[in-house]
Amino acid sequence: MNSATPNGHTIDGHDEEIACTVHSTHSSTREKALEHIFLGDLLRALWRRGIHDVEILRPEIDRNGYEFVIGCNGIRRSIQLKTTRKNGKAQAVTVNCRLASEPSGCVIWILFDEKTLQLGPFLWLGQGSGVKLQDLGNKVAKHARGNKDGVKPERPGHRVVSKSRFTRFDSMHQLVKTLFGEPATRTSAGAGRSPMASEASA
């Protein structure tokens, strides 16, 4: 998961440098916490919608640009997460082009409260089940750090995607409905199984 969080404002009167230091010094811990909170909120939303059979897979190697694959309700999605503090000024994120080759690949850009780590709203870039990620455009991303000459090399396999291209959802319920649709109504033995589980038993 990548953060698109810029630094720079005050929390409850504390010096903004202190606030920024906490988020920068412990950024890895924060990102992992946000990832677990996201999965917990998503599983709770699915449960409340009557979807209980869910499978979550994580790649051993970060190669194709997604944090995990989630399968449920007959749909499998490869999901890349991005995060920004609610008052952050980021207007774009970088997306791995390989995500377009993944099943129902999508990007979820999470806005979060920097004090409580409460999630939402959510920005989503993707399409319907079984449809590949839309074209990411031609703006090639660059490395955050420059080389010895101060030049930031391009990252040919990544594109910069503007916030304006994302769809906003104010709640996890809305996001889950878009990702996985309405609960299946079939009563057969395999009705609730995820596509990955079905493939494994075939």
Residue pairs with C-beta under 8 A, 6 or more apart in sequence:
1 31
1 34
1 35
1 67
1 80
1 81
1 82
1 83
2 81
2 82
2 83
2 93
2 94
3 27
3 30
3 31
3 82
3 83
3 84
4 82
4 83
4 84
4 88
4 90
4 92
4 93
4 109
5 23
5 83
5 84
5 85
5 88
5 90
6 88
6 89
6 90
7 16
7 20
7 23
7 24
8 16
8 20
9 16
9 19
9 87
10 16
10 19
11 19
11 114
11 115
12 115
19 114
23 30
23 85
23 114
30 117
31 83
33 117
34 81
34 83
34 110
34 112
34 117
34 119
35 67
35 81
37 117
37 119
38 81
38 108
38 110
38 119
39 56
39 68
41 119
41 172
42 70
42 172
42 175
42 176
43 54
44 172
45 172
45 173
45 175
45 176
46 52
46 54
46 72
46 176
46 180
48 173
49 173
49 176
49 177
49 182
49 183
50 183
51 72
51 73
51 180
51 183
51 192
52 192
53 72
53 192
53 193
53 194
53 197
54 70
54 71
54 72
54 194
55 70
55 71
55 72
55 194
55 196
55 197
56 68
56 69
56 70
56 71
57 68
57 69
57 70
57 71
57 196
58 67
58 68
58 69
59 66
59 68
59 69
63 98
64 78
64 96
64 98
64 99
64 101
64 102
65 80
65 95
65 96
65 97
65 98
65 99
65 102
65 105
66 78
66 79
66 80
66 96
66 99
66 102
66 105
67 79
67 80
67 81
68 78
68 79
69 76
69 77
69 78
69 79
69 102
69 103
69 196
70 76
70 77
70 79
70 179
71 77
71 194
71 195
71 196
71 197
72 180
72 194
73 180
73 181
73 183
73 184
73 192
73 194
74 129
74 184
74 194
74 195
75 104
75 129
75 179
75 180
75 181
75 195
76 103
76 104
76 194
76 195
76 196
77 103
77 104
77 105
77 106
77 126
77 129
77 179
77 180
78 99
78 102
78 103
78 104
78 105
78 106
79 105
79 106
79 107
79 108
80 95
80 96
80 99
80 105
80 106
80 107
80 108
81 107
81 108
81 109
81 110
82 93
82 107
82 108
82 109
82 110
83 109
83 110
83 111
83 112
84 90
84 109
84 110
84 111
84 112
85 111
85 112
85 113
85 114
86 111
86 112
86 113
86 114
87 114
88 111
90 163
91 162
91 163
92 160
92 161
92 162
92 163
93 107
93 109
93 160
93 161
93 163
94 141
94 155
94 158
94 159
94 160
94 161
95 107
95 125
95 136
95 158
95 159
95 161
96 157
96 158
97 136
97 157
97 158
97 159
98 157
99 105
99 106
99 107
99 133
100 132
100 133
100 136
101 132
102 133
103 130
104 126
104 127
104 128
104 129
104 130
104 131
104 132
105 126
105 132
105 133
106 124
106 125
106 126
106 127
106 133
106 179
107 124
107 125
107 126
107 133
107 161
107 166
108 122
108 123
108 124
108 175
109 122
109 123
109 124
109 125
109 163
109 166
110 119
110 120
110 122
110 123
111 119
111 120
111 121
111 122
111 123
112 118
112 119
112 120
119 172
120 170
120 171
120 172
121 168
121 169
121 170
121 171
122 168
122 169
122 170
122 172
122 174
122 175
123 163
123 166
123 167
123 168
123 169
124 166
124 167
124 168
124 169
124 175
124 178
124 179
125 133
125 134
125 161
125 165
125 166
125 167
126 133
126 134
126 179
127 133
127 134
129 180
129 181
136 159
136 161
137 159
137 160
137 161
138 159
139 159
139 160
139 161
140 154
140 155
140 156
140 158
140 159
140 160
141 154
141 155
141 158
141 159
141 160
142 152
142 153
142 154
142 155
143 152
143 153
143 154
143 155
144 152
145 152
146 152
147 153
167 178
169 175
169 178
184 191
184 192
190 198
